[in-house]
Amino acid sequence: MTSSSPTLSLVDTDPAELAVDAVVIGVHSQPSDGDAGGLAATLLLATGAEALAAAFDGKLTETLALLGATGAPGEVTKLATLGTVTAPVVLAVGLGPEPSGAAPAPEALRRAAGGAIRALAGAERVALALPVPDDADAAAALRALAEGALLGGYRFAGYKTRPQPARRSPVAAVSICVPDAADERAGAEVRRAQAVARAVRLTRDWVNTAPNELRPPSFADAVAAVAAEAGLTVEVLDEKALAAGGYGGILAVGQGSSAPPRLVKLSYRPDGGGQGKRVALVGKGITFDSGGVSIKPAQGMWEMKSDMSGAAAVGAAMLAIADLKPAVAVDAYLSMAENMPSGSSYRPGDVITMYGGKRVEVLNTDAEGRMVLADAIVRACEDGCDYLLETSTLTGGQVIALGKRVAGVMGTAELCERVRTVGDTTGEPAWPMPLPDDVRTGMDSDVADISQVNAGMDRAGHMLQGGVFLREFVADGVSWAHLDIAGPAYHSGEPTGYWTKGGTGVPVRTLVALVEDIATNG
């Protein structure tokens, strides 16, 4: 569906002598006293641009400033070299103020690389001469540059019937300038970035697919096909198997649609059996969410094709895990349904018997995600796991509380803090949120074990209501975390950094890094 990912290579050649179409350098903004006595922005070249600066006889920053460069984060400025260096174009990307005594943060490099590669669409070969420190931070910087380069040029093929002559081809090959191109650790970082970026791009593909082309049966088939090819064990429960197994939450949500629901289980087992711990990943796969009988407003409803982002991220993360082979067993559970209004839809007031026997009073059919997730969480705990990581575009309350870039995370305190730490490292930030007792008290039902929402709070604390509900279905002794990605999963604005318009692939990189961390540290 997408354009192919660029090939990556490491080079230690002088960037001024590289036979490429463009060389990317970094520039920092640096405040200084201006002629009028105020503060005016001047430029400072980042590490990696020294050879190009010499080729321009020290006038590179002056020329870039005349072209309007300020060094602001993500800003790109192109300069024709006119034979001064081998490449015909130098592109300067802003990195913001120069860090004090340190290299730029990995996320700044990731965004810079992504923005530069997107801006150079139409070029075939590009070199990144951006800062890679020669110390313990080198691996993180190199991983960030590689991920940014691989994701910034992502493009969904779309459905246009006519050629788009103004649409330039994505960059085909990217070389990253490093001090030692033969370094084995550097090569390992590039290979890891390629595996993870493939998973992110696949997640974006699934999220961006039109909802009439990715309904639960076809979504399940697509996931099963790529998972089997990757060597994962695959189990798909169709509507008959779900009914026989008592998966009441998934069935209730899916019964209003002509496309029946699915539960997909993917399993990875490491060579030698791993270190004994087991991880479960759970993802919400609502391929389209109309709200059901509690129908959503029409404005913006088209973005509800992205309500399967959690399942897409979980399924794609499993492909990266199969490629990277961490020493821990991982099972993934993807709950898929289409939430539609019809004569057969579930209704407010219904009481649903969930997988495992707990009974839920439905108050709002638009709170469907927690219903399909609860079934999957119970199944994951029943199968056995030490850690359970669940992700979903669950509530608009997450966007109101934390915005479009920061996910909310709820669950076991230690695991939530682990998610926050890993999220900061990967550039997928998450902020721990509480699970107050009074929210749970308001979910007591007169007729069932629990109400689906807290009617007394209405939409107040809506993100917390989702977390409190899901907690009821996690088995005792399981360390768990619920990542609400309603905001970060879909970017409706203009491209920025390595995010393009549409699905972002959040939180694939966090899930993979967490699994690797558990494999290493337990």
C-alpha positions, 0 to 999 in steps of 0.5 A, a space after each residue: 500500500 505504501 511506497 517502499 521504505 528507503 534503503 539505509 547504509 552507514 558511511 564514514 566518507 567525508 560528506 563533502 565528497 559523497 556522490 549523493 543528490 543532497 547532504 543534510 546537516 544540522 543547524 542550531 539557533 543561537 541568540 546574540 546581541 543584534 544591531 538594534 540592541 535586542 536579541 537576534 537569532 544567529 546560526 551555529 552549525 551542528 557537529 557533522 557539518 565541519 567538512 561542508 563548512 570548510 568547503 564553503 570557506 566559512 560562509 555556509 552559516 551566513 548564506 543559510 541565514 540570508 536564505 531565512 534559516 533560523 535553526 528553529 526545530 524542524 525548519 528546513 532550508 535548501 542551498 544549491 552548492 553550485 559545485 562547491 561540494 560533490 552533492 548539488 544540494 545541502 539541506 540544513 535542518 533546524 535542531 533548536 538551541 545548542 544543547 549544553 555540553 551534550 548532543 541533541 536529544 534522540 527525539 530531536 534527531 529523529 524529527 530532524 531526519 524525518 522532516 529532511 527526508 520528506 522535504 527531499 522527496 524527488 531525490 534518489 540518494 541522500 546523506 545525513 551528516 547530522 550529529 552522532 556522538 562518539 560516546 555512550 550516546 551514539 547508539 541512541 542517536 543512530 537509532 533515532 536518525 535511522 528511524 526518522 529517515 525510514 518513517 519521514 518519507 512514508 506515504 500511503 498509496 491512497 485511492 486516486 484513479 489518476 496519476 499525480 504528476 506533482 507528487 515526487 517520489 520518496 527518497 530511495 536510499 539514505 546514507 548515515 555519516 558515522 565515524 566508523 561505518 564498520 562498527 558492529 554495534 552501529 550496524 545492529 542499530 540500523 538493522 533494529 531500526 529497519 525491523 521496527 520501522 517496517 512495523 510502524 509503516 505497516 501499522 500506518 497502512 492498516 490505519 489509513 486503509 478505508 474502513 469499507 476495505 478493512 472490516 473485521 474479517 479482512 483485517 483478521 485475514 491480513 494480520 494472520 497472513 503476515 504473522 504466519 509469514 513471520 513464523 508466528 503461531 496464529 489463532 483466529 476466532 470467528 463469530 461462531 467460535 466467539 459465541 461458543 467460547 462466551 466472548 460476550 463483549 466482542 459479540 455484543 459490539 459486533 452484532 450491529 454490523 453485517 461484518 462479524 467480529 474476530 479475535 486474533 491471537 498471535 504467539 511468539 516463542 524464543 529459542 530456548 524458551 526465554 527467561 521464564 516471564 510471559 508478556 501479553 499484548 492486547 489491542 483494540 480493533 474497532 475497524 469503524 466506530 459510529 458509536 452504535 445506537 449512541 451515535 457520534 456527531 457526524 463532524 469528524 466521524 471519518 477519523 473513526 476508521 482509526 479506532 483499530 489503531 491499538 490492534 494494528 500496533 499490537 499486530 505489527 509489533 509482533 512482526 518486529 518481535 519475531 524479527 528481533 527475537 527477544 528472549 521472552 514469550 509474547 502472546 498478542 490478542 487483537 479484538 476486532 469488531 465494527 460498531 454500527 447502528 442497526 436493528 441488531 445492535 446492542 443497546 443502552 440497558 443491555 446486560 452482557 455476560 463477558 468472557 469469564 462470566 462477569 456481567 456488565 450493564 451497558 449505558 453507552 454503546 459508544 463506550 464499546 472499546 472497553 467491552 471488546 478489550 475486557 474479553 481479550 484481557 480475561 483470555 490473556 490472563 487465563 492463558 497465563 502472563 506476568 505482564 499485560 500491556 494493552 493499548 487502545 484509542 479508548 477515550 476522547 478524555 485522553 485528548 482533552 487531558 493530555 493532548 494529541 502527542 502524549 498518551 495516558 497510561 494507567 495500571 500497576 504503578 511500577 509498570 506504568 513508570 516503566 512505560 513512561 521511561 521507555 516512551 520518553 526514550 522512543 519519542 512516544 511519551 506517556 503520562 501516568 494517570 490515577 485510578 480513583 476509588 470514587 470513579 469505581 464506586 460510581 460504576 456500581 450497577 443495580 442489575 449487574 456486576 459493574 456498569 460500563 461507565 460512571 453515569 454520575 460523572 458523565 464524561 468527567 474523568 472519562 479516561 479514568 473511567 476506561 482504566 477503572 473498568 478494564 482493571 476489573 478484568 485483570 487477574 490478580 498478580 498480573 502487572 498491567 498497563 493500559 495505554 490510551 492513545 486516542 490522540 497520538 494514534 492519528 495525526 490529522 494536521 500537516 506532516 511534522 517531523 517523522 509523522 505524516 498525515 493519518 496513522 502514526 504507528 504509535 505505540 509500536 516502538 514503545 511496545 517493542 522496547 518494553 518487550 526487549 526490556 522485559 526480556 533483558 531485565 525481567 
